[in-house]
């Protein structure tokens, strides 16, 4: 939602339309997660925090009562844990939760060990869009390993709804069926192709996997994360 950062919103007008959509979808809290990838131009944690405050102010003016928090989607790399520790990369909403992604073709050892490294440093990692890693899609039991090691698992609403193809839909539904998903998120990048839609998915998950689980992964866990509370 931060305009002019990597492949996200093009400008403030687009961000405004994204906010309108998010508000219509019943979203009341948003963590900004601009990519942090080595070799890319980055916005600083200070800029992300300031922009989160600006959006909170704008939504107050529009009467939406939405809250915005700083964050990053961290592409795992050599010294990324040290960069979080030194404050060059944002955790999620200033807590010890961090959103971590890996290249889609990563071997499972790299994902497993990368997440472990964050845990050893005292962080609580959330694995971003688990449906993108071929080493896990090919061996879905590995989602349980991630879950059992105490990491959290995020899936994209579009993947659940079949917009990323049948294989990904089947995989994400399996993860939901086994109750291994902890968060469903929009992966919003713009106001059109990847807009912040989530309501249809929330309704679907509620129908198919029950109201309790849906309430947890669309709302409860996210609220706990923002407060820095234990999720499980
Ligand atoms: Fe990502």
py3Dmol code that shows the C-alpha trace and the ligand (Angstrom):
import py3Dmol

protein = """\
ATOM      1  CA  UNK A   1       0.000   0.000   0.000  1.00  0.00           C
ATOM      2  CA  UNK A   2       3.000   2.296   0.174  1.00  0.00           C
ATOM      3  CA  UNK A   3       3.046   4.212  -3.109  1.00  0.00           C
ATOM      4  CA  UNK A   4       6.128   4.028  -5.278  1.00  0.00           C
ATOM      5  CA  UNK A   5       7.728   1.116  -3.404  1.00  0.00           C
ATOM      6  CA  UNK A   6       8.767  -1.964  -5.427  1.00  0.00           C
ATOM      7  CA  UNK A   7       5.758  -3.592  -7.151  1.00  0.00           C
ATOM      8  CA  UNK A   8       3.036  -2.125  -4.944  1.00  0.00           C
ATOM      9  CA  UNK A   9       0.698   0.836  -5.283  1.00  0.00           C
ATOM     10  CA  UNK A  10       1.661   3.283  -8.056  1.00  0.00           C
ATOM     11  CA  UNK A  11       0.575   6.465  -6.268  1.00  0.00           C
ATOM     12  CA  UNK A  12      -1.461   7.866  -3.405  1.00  0.00           C
ATOM     13  CA  UNK A  13      -4.682   7.835  -5.468  1.00  0.00           C
ATOM     14  CA  UNK A  14      -4.315   4.086  -5.963  1.00  0.00           C
ATOM     15  CA  UNK A  15      -3.590   3.633  -2.256  1.00  0.00           C
ATOM     16  CA  UNK A  16      -6.836   5.528  -1.554  1.00  0.00           C
ATOM     17  CA  UNK A  17      -8.790   3.117  -3.777  1.00  0.00           C
ATOM     18  CA  UNK A  18      -7.117   0.149  -2.051  1.00  0.00           C
ATOM     19  CA  UNK A  19      -8.164   1.541   1.334  1.00  0.00           C
ATOM     20  CA  UNK A  20     -11.739   1.947   0.090  1.00  0.00           C
ATOM     21  CA  UNK A  21     -11.791  -1.688  -1.057  1.00  0.00           C
ATOM     22  CA  UNK A  22     -10.246  -2.897   2.209  1.00  0.00           C
ATOM     23  CA  UNK A  23     -12.830  -0.973   4.191  1.00  0.00           C
ATOM     24  CA  UNK A  24     -15.657  -2.468   2.084  1.00  0.00           C
ATOM     25  CA  UNK A  25     -14.211  -5.929   2.713  1.00  0.00           C
ATOM     26  CA  UNK A  26     -14.498  -5.469   6.471  1.00  0.00           C
ATOM     27  CA  UNK A  27     -10.746  -5.090   7.050  1.00  0.00           C
ATOM     28  CA  UNK A  28      -9.990  -2.869  10.049  1.00  0.00           C
ATOM     29  CA  UNK A  29      -6.262  -3.421  10.612  1.00  0.00           C
ATOM     30  CA  UNK A  30      -3.470  -3.529   8.060  1.00  0.00           C
ATOM     31  CA  UNK A  31       0.226  -4.224   8.475  1.00  0.00           C
ATOM     32  CA  UNK A  32       2.240  -2.612   5.694  1.00  0.00           C
ATOM     33  CA  UNK A  33       4.715  -5.192   4.428  1.00  0.00           C
ATOM     34  CA  UNK A  34       6.876  -3.709   1.669  1.00  0.00           C
ATOM     35  CA  UNK A  35       9.364  -6.263   0.354  1.00  0.00           C
ATOM     36  CA  UNK A  36      12.815  -6.299   1.876  1.00  0.00           C
ATOM     37  CA  UNK A  37      15.058  -8.042  -0.637  1.00  0.00           C
ATOM     38  CA  UNK A  38      18.817  -7.722  -0.886  1.00  0.00           C
ATOM     39  CA  UNK A  39      19.805  -5.554  -3.820  1.00  0.00           C
ATOM     40  CA  UNK A  40      16.478  -3.677  -3.896  1.00  0.00           C
ATOM     41  CA  UNK A  41      15.842  -0.082  -2.994  1.00  0.00           C
ATOM     42  CA  UNK A  42      14.221  -0.046   0.433  1.00  0.00           C
ATOM     43  CA  UNK A  43      12.050   2.304   2.394  1.00  0.00           C
ATOM     44  CA  UNK A  44      13.410   2.734   5.900  1.00  0.00           C
ATOM     45  CA  UNK A  45      11.578   1.494   9.009  1.00  0.00           C
ATOM     46  CA  UNK A  46      11.113   5.173   9.914  1.00  0.00           C
ATOM     47  CA  UNK A  47       9.377   5.880   6.593  1.00  0.00           C
ATOM     48  CA  UNK A  48       7.170   2.803   6.944  1.00  0.00           C
ATOM     49  CA  UNK A  49       6.140   3.807  10.473  1.00  0.00           C
ATOM     50  CA  UNK A  50       5.398   7.364   9.410  1.00  0.00           C
ATOM     51  CA  UNK A  51       3.333   6.179   6.463  1.00  0.00           C
ATOM     52  CA  UNK A  52       1.368   3.815   8.716  1.00  0.00           C
ATOM     53  CA  UNK A  53       0.530   6.803  10.936  1.00  0.00           C
ATOM     54  CA  UNK A  54      -0.477   8.857   7.875  1.00  0.00           C
ATOM     55  CA  UNK A  55      -2.869   6.142   6.675  1.00  0.00           C
ATOM     56  CA  UNK A  56      -4.366   5.793  10.144  1.00  0.00           C
ATOM     57  CA  UNK A  57      -4.955   9.553  10.122  1.00  0.00           C
ATOM     58  CA  UNK A  58      -6.530   9.472   6.628  1.00  0.00           C
ATOM     59  CA  UNK A  59      -8.845   6.627   7.572  1.00  0.00           C
ATOM     60  CA  UNK A  60      -9.925   8.558  10.687  1.00  0.00           C
ATOM     61  CA  UNK A  61     -10.776  11.539   8.465  1.00  0.00           C
ATOM     62  CA  UNK A  62     -12.870   9.259   6.249  1.00  0.00           C
ATOM     63  CA  UNK A  63     -14.574   7.753   9.282  1.00  0.00           C
ATOM     64  CA  UNK A  64     -13.286   4.213   8.663  1.00  0.00           C
ATOM     65  CA  UNK A  65     -11.609   3.577  11.982  1.00  0.00           C
ATOM     66  CA  UNK A  66      -8.823   1.504  10.411  1.00  0.00           C
ATOM     67  CA  UNK A  67      -5.414   1.018  11.998  1.00  0.00           C
ATOM     68  CA  UNK A  68      -2.098   0.632  10.167  1.00  0.00           C
ATOM     69  CA  UNK A  69       1.140  -0.854  11.410  1.00  0.00           C
ATOM     70  CA  UNK A  70       4.698  -1.064  10.091  1.00  0.00           C
ATOM     71  CA  UNK A  71       6.196  -4.300   8.809  1.00  0.00           C
ATOM     72  CA  UNK A  72       8.280  -5.881   6.070  1.00  0.00           C
ATOM     73  CA  UNK A  73       8.096  -9.017   4.001  1.00  0.00           C
ATOM     74  CA  UNK A  74      11.632 -10.249   4.468  1.00  0.00           C
ATOM     75  CA  UNK A  75      13.201 -12.218   1.648  1.00  0.00           C
ATOM     76  CA  UNK A  76      15.500 -14.523   3.575  1.00  0.00           C
ATOM     77  CA  UNK A  77      19.181 -13.776   3.024  1.00  0.00           C
ATOM     78  CA  UNK A  78      22.479 -14.134   4.857  1.00  0.00           C
ATOM     79  CA  UNK A  79      22.395 -11.314   7.366  1.00  0.00           C
ATOM     80  CA  UNK A  80      18.652 -10.631   7.492  1.00  0.00           C
ATOM     81  CA  UNK A  81      18.305 -11.639  11.159  1.00  0.00           C
ATOM     82  CA  UNK A  82      21.074  -9.216  12.109  1.00  0.00           C
ATOM     83  CA  UNK A  83      19.316  -6.471  10.113  1.00  0.00           C
ATOM     84  CA  UNK A  84      16.102  -7.070  12.069  1.00  0.00           C
ATOM     85  CA  UNK A  85      18.064  -6.982  15.326  1.00  0.00           C
ATOM     86  CA  UNK A  86      19.720  -3.693  14.388  1.00  0.00           C
ATOM     87  CA  UNK A  87      16.387  -2.145  13.336  1.00  0.00           C
ATOM     88  CA  UNK A  88      17.112  -1.924   9.602  1.00  0.00           C
ATOM     89  CA  UNK A  89      14.211  -4.296   8.855  1.00  0.00           C
ATOM     90  CA  UNK A  90      10.773  -4.075  10.509  1.00  0.00           C
ATOM     91  CA  UNK A  91       9.150  -6.816  12.514  1.00  0.00           C
ATOM     92  CA  UNK A  92       5.352  -7.034  12.242  1.00  0.00           C
ATOM     93  CA  UNK A  93       3.627  -4.198  14.114  1.00  0.00           C
ATOM     94  CA  UNK A  94       6.705  -3.644  16.336  1.00  0.00           C
ATOM     95  CA  UNK A  95       6.298  -7.100  17.926  1.00  0.00           C
ATOM     96  CA  UNK A  96       8.669 -10.057  17.791  1.00  0.00           C
ATOM     97  CA  UNK A  97       6.661 -11.603  14.929  1.00  0.00           C
ATOM     98  CA  UNK A  98       8.382 -11.412  11.538  1.00  0.00           C
ATOM     99  CA  UNK A  99       7.056 -12.176   8.042  1.00  0.00           C
ATOM    100  CA  UNK A 100       9.619 -14.221   6.129  1.00  0.00           C
ATOM    101  CA  UNK A 101       9.609 -15.441   2.544  1.00  0.00           C
ATOM    102  CA  UNK A 102      12.008 -17.522   0.482  1.00  0.00           C
ATOM    103  CA  UNK A 103      12.558 -17.941  -3.238  1.00  0.00           C
ATOM    104  CA  UNK A 104       9.790 -20.250  -4.553  1.00  0.00           C
ATOM    105  CA  UNK A 105      12.375 -22.791  -5.747  1.00  0.00           C
ATOM    106  CA  UNK A 106      14.191 -22.940  -2.386  1.00  0.00           C
ATOM    107  CA  UNK A 107      15.109 -26.326  -0.981  1.00  0.00           C
ATOM    108  CA  UNK A 108      13.268 -27.280   2.176  1.00  0.00           C
ATOM    109  CA  UNK A 109      16.463 -27.224   4.280  1.00  0.00           C
ATOM    110  CA  UNK A 110      16.940 -23.563   3.461  1.00  0.00           C
ATOM    111  CA  UNK A 111      13.382 -22.706   4.520  1.00  0.00           C
ATOM    112  CA  UNK A 112      13.553 -24.826   7.660  1.00  0.00           C
ATOM    113  CA  UNK A 113      16.957 -23.534   8.743  1.00  0.00           C
ATOM    114  CA  UNK A 114      16.108 -19.935   7.871  1.00  0.00           C
ATOM    115  CA  UNK A 115      13.022 -20.036  10.066  1.00  0.00           C
ATOM    116  CA  UNK A 116      15.041 -21.713  12.817  1.00  0.00           C
ATOM    117  CA  UNK A 117      17.588 -18.936  12.697  1.00  0.00           C
ATOM    118  CA  UNK A 118      14.856 -16.371  13.410  1.00  0.00           C
ATOM    119  CA  UNK A 119      13.536 -18.508  16.269  1.00  0.00           C
ATOM    120  CA  UNK A 120      16.971 -18.878  17.858  1.00  0.00           C
ATOM    121  CA  UNK A 121      17.290 -15.100  17.782  1.00  0.00           C
ATOM    122  CA  UNK A 122      14.028 -14.837  19.744  1.00  0.00           C
ATOM    123  CA  UNK A 123      11.631 -13.957  16.911  1.00  0.00           C
ATOM    124  CA  UNK A 124       8.350 -15.629  15.991  1.00  0.00           C
ATOM    125  CA  UNK A 125       8.433 -16.198  12.240  1.00  0.00           C
ATOM    126  CA  UNK A 126       5.401 -16.286   9.982  1.00  0.00           C
ATOM    127  CA  UNK A 127       6.159 -18.130   6.735  1.00  0.00           C
ATOM    128  CA  UNK A 128       4.699 -16.031   3.909  1.00  0.00           C
ATOM    129  CA  UNK A 129       2.467 -17.685   1.283  1.00  0.00           C
ATOM    130  CA  UNK A 130       3.392 -21.301   1.988  1.00  0.00           C
ATOM    131  CA  UNK A 131       1.639 -22.305  -1.248  1.00  0.00           C
ATOM    132  CA  UNK A 132       4.465 -20.833  -3.341  1.00  0.00           C
ATOM    133  CA  UNK A 133       7.226 -23.242  -2.372  1.00  0.00           C
ATOM    134  CA  UNK A 134       7.451 -26.210  -4.696  1.00  0.00           C
ATOM    135  CA  UNK A 135       9.378 -28.254  -2.097  1.00  0.00           C
ATOM    136  CA  UNK A 136       6.362 -28.017   0.218  1.00  0.00           C
ATOM    137  CA  UNK A 137       3.620 -28.410  -2.412  1.00  0.00           C
ATOM    138  CA  UNK A 138       5.372 -31.600  -3.546  1.00  0.00           C
ATOM    139  CA  UNK A 139       5.523 -32.880   0.050  1.00  0.00           C
ATOM    140  CA  UNK A 140       2.595 -31.325   1.934  1.00  0.00           C
ATOM    141  CA  UNK A 141       3.675 -33.126   5.146  1.00  0.00           C
ATOM    142  CA  UNK A 142       6.376 -30.491   5.421  1.00  0.00           C
ATOM    143  CA  UNK A 143       3.713 -27.941   6.389  1.00  0.00           C
ATOM    144  CA  UNK A 144       3.265 -29.960   9.547  1.00  0.00           C
ATOM    145  CA  UNK A 145       7.013 -29.760  10.234  1.00  0.00           C
ATOM    146  CA  UNK A 146       6.842 -25.965   9.946  1.00  0.00           C
ATOM    147  CA  UNK A 147       3.819 -25.941  12.235  1.00  0.00           C
ATOM    148  CA  UNK A 148       5.434 -28.292  14.764  1.00  0.00           C
ATOM    149  CA  UNK A 149       8.638 -26.308  14.980  1.00  0.00           C
ATOM    150  CA  UNK A 150       6.502 -23.440  16.302  1.00  0.00           C
ATOM    151  CA  UNK A 151       6.403 -21.260  13.197  1.00  0.00           C
ATOM    152  CA  UNK A 152       3.262 -19.708  11.844  1.00  0.00           C
ATOM    153  CA  UNK A 153       1.869 -20.286   8.387  1.00  0.00           C
ATOM    154  CA  UNK A 154       0.232 -17.717   6.104  1.00  0.00           C
ATOM    155  CA  UNK A 155      -1.747 -18.482   2.943  1.00  0.00           C
ATOM    156  CA  UNK A 156      -3.066 -16.047   0.343  1.00  0.00           C
ATOM    157  CA  UNK A 157      -6.814 -15.677  -0.105  1.00  0.00           C
ATOM    158  CA  UNK A 158      -6.396 -15.882  -3.894  1.00  0.00           C
ATOM    159  CA  UNK A 159      -4.673 -19.266  -3.554  1.00  0.00           C
ATOM    160  CA  UNK A 160      -7.498 -20.664  -1.417  1.00  0.00           C
ATOM    161  CA  UNK A 161     -10.046 -19.459  -3.956  1.00  0.00           C
ATOM    162  CA  UNK A 162      -8.316 -21.135  -6.901  1.00  0.00           C
ATOM    163  CA  UNK A 163      -7.012 -17.991  -8.575  1.00  0.00           C
ATOM    164  CA  UNK A 164      -3.469 -19.420  -8.606  1.00  0.00           C
ATOM    165  CA  UNK A 165      -4.532 -22.657 -10.271  1.00  0.00           C
ATOM    166  CA  UNK A 166      -5.891 -26.020  -9.254  1.00  0.00           C
ATOM    167  CA  UNK A 167      -2.730 -27.513  -7.711  1.00  0.00           C
ATOM    168  CA  UNK A 168      -2.324 -24.520  -5.401  1.00  0.00           C
ATOM    169  CA  UNK A 169      -6.033 -24.547  -4.528  1.00  0.00           C
ATOM    170  CA  UNK A 170      -5.902 -28.233  -3.585  1.00  0.00           C
ATOM    171  CA  UNK A 171      -2.728 -27.699  -1.539  1.00  0.00           C
ATOM    172  CA  UNK A 172      -4.023 -24.686   0.404  1.00  0.00           C
ATOM    173  CA  UNK A 173      -7.313 -26.419   1.104  1.00  0.00           C
ATOM    174  CA  UNK A 174      -5.403 -29.366   2.469  1.00  0.00           C
ATOM    175  CA  UNK A 175      -3.469 -27.032   4.774  1.00  0.00           C
ATOM    176  CA  UNK A 176      -6.737 -25.472   5.918  1.00  0.00           C
ATOM    177  CA  UNK A 177      -8.336 -28.887   6.377  1.00  0.00           C
ATOM    178  CA  UNK A 178      -5.446 -29.928   8.626  1.00  0.00           C
ATOM    179  CA  UNK A 179      -5.720 -26.607  10.504  1.00  0.00           C
ATOM    180  CA  UNK A 180      -2.082 -25.721   9.808  1.00  0.00           C
ATOM    181  CA  UNK A 181      -2.812 -22.270   8.362  1.00  0.00           C
ATOM    182  CA  UNK A 182      -2.583 -19.538  11.004  1.00  0.00           C
ATOM    183  CA  UNK A 183      -3.270 -16.512   8.805  1.00  0.00           C
ATOM    184  CA  UNK A 184      -5.073 -15.789   5.544  1.00  0.00           C
ATOM    185  CA  UNK A 185      -3.926 -12.555   3.927  1.00  0.00           C
ATOM    186  CA  UNK A 186      -4.718 -10.589   0.784  1.00  0.00           C
ATOM    187  CA  UNK A 187      -1.222 -10.251  -0.731  1.00  0.00           C
ATOM    188  CA  UNK A 188      -2.542  -6.925  -1.948  1.00  0.00           C
ATOM    189  CA  UNK A 189      -0.305  -5.080  -4.410  1.00  0.00           C
ATOM    190  CA  UNK A 190      -2.733  -2.762  -6.253  1.00  0.00           C
ATOM    191  CA  UNK A 191      -6.354  -1.648  -6.644  1.00  0.00           C
ATOM    192  CA  UNK A 192      -7.121  -4.002  -9.547  1.00  0.00           C
ATOM    193  CA  UNK A 193      -5.359  -7.315 -10.189  1.00  0.00           C
ATOM    194  CA  UNK A 194      -4.202  -7.839  -6.599  1.00  0.00           C
ATOM    195  CA  UNK A 195      -6.672  -5.726  -4.639  1.00  0.00           C
ATOM    196  CA  UNK A 196      -7.298  -6.309  -0.903  1.00  0.00           C
ATOM    197  CA  UNK A 197     -10.164  -8.796  -1.296  1.00  0.00           C
ATOM    198  CA  UNK A 198     -10.758 -11.245   1.527  1.00  0.00           C
ATOM    199  CA  UNK A 199     -14.463 -11.447   2.297  1.00  0.00           C
ATOM    200  CA  UNK A 200     -15.380 -14.129  -0.238  1.00  0.00           C
ATOM    201  CA  UNK A 201     -12.537 -16.269   1.042  1.00  0.00           C
ATOM    202  CA  UNK A 202     -13.563 -15.719   4.674  1.00  0.00           C
ATOM    203  CA  UNK A 203     -17.128 -16.794   3.851  1.00  0.00           C
ATOM    204  CA  UNK A 204     -15.837 -19.847   1.991  1.00  0.00           C
ATOM    205  CA  UNK A 205     -13.535 -20.930   4.842  1.00  0.00           C
ATOM    206  CA  UNK A 206     -16.313 -20.434   7.364  1.00  0.00           C
ATOM    207  CA  UNK A 207     -18.689 -22.630   5.338  1.00  0.00           C
ATOM    208  CA  UNK A 208     -16.128 -25.309   4.610  1.00  0.00           C
ATOM    209  CA  UNK A 209     -13.947 -25.402   7.746  1.00  0.00           C
ATOM    210  CA  UNK A 210     -16.209 -23.962  10.424  1.00  0.00           C
ATOM    211  CA  UNK A 211     -16.816 -20.596  12.061  1.00  0.00           C
ATOM    212  CA  UNK A 212     -14.325 -21.125  14.899  1.00  0.00           C
ATOM    213  CA  UNK A 213     -11.356 -21.806  12.659  1.00  0.00           C
ATOM    214  CA  UNK A 214     -12.347 -19.003  10.265  1.00  0.00           C
ATOM    215  CA  UNK A 215     -12.599 -16.529  13.152  1.00  0.00           C
ATOM    216  CA  UNK A 216      -9.129 -17.557  14.274  1.00  0.00           C
ATOM    217  CA  UNK A 217      -7.276 -17.257  10.977  1.00  0.00           C
ATOM    218  CA  UNK A 218      -9.050 -14.153   9.655  1.00  0.00           C
ATOM    219  CA  UNK A 219      -9.269 -12.199  12.877  1.00  0.00           C
ATOM    220  CA  UNK A 220      -8.259 -13.689  16.206  1.00  0.00           C
ATOM    221  CA  UNK A 221      -4.677 -14.645  15.379  1.00  0.00           C
ATOM    222  CA  UNK A 222      -4.085 -11.326  13.631  1.00  0.00           C
ATOM    223  CA  UNK A 223      -5.359  -9.400  16.673  1.00  0.00           C
ATOM    224  CA  UNK A 224      -3.083 -11.402  18.940  1.00  0.00           C
ATOM    225  CA  UNK A 225      -0.121 -10.818  16.646  1.00  0.00           C
ATOM    226  CA  UNK A 226      -0.653  -7.057  16.603  1.00  0.00           C
ATOM    227  CA  UNK A 227      -0.712  -7.095  20.411  1.00  0.00           C
ATOM    228  CA  UNK A 228       2.397  -9.285  20.483  1.00  0.00           C
ATOM    229  CA  UNK A 229       0.451 -12.006  22.335  1.00  0.00           C
ATOM    230  CA  UNK A 230       0.931 -15.775  22.117  1.00  0.00           C
ATOM    231  CA  UNK A 231      -1.023 -17.348  19.249  1.00  0.00           C
ATOM    232  CA  UNK A 232      -0.571 -20.972  20.280  1.00  0.00           C
TER     233      UNK A 232
END
"""
ligand_1 = """\
1
LIG
Fe 6.132 -12.633 -1.178
"""
view = py3Dmol.view(width=600, height=400)
view.addModel(protein, "pdb")
view.setStyle({"model": 0}, {"cartoon": {"style": "trace"}})
view.addModel(ligand_1, "xyz")
view.setStyle({"model": 1}, {"stick": {}})
view.zoomTo()
view.show()
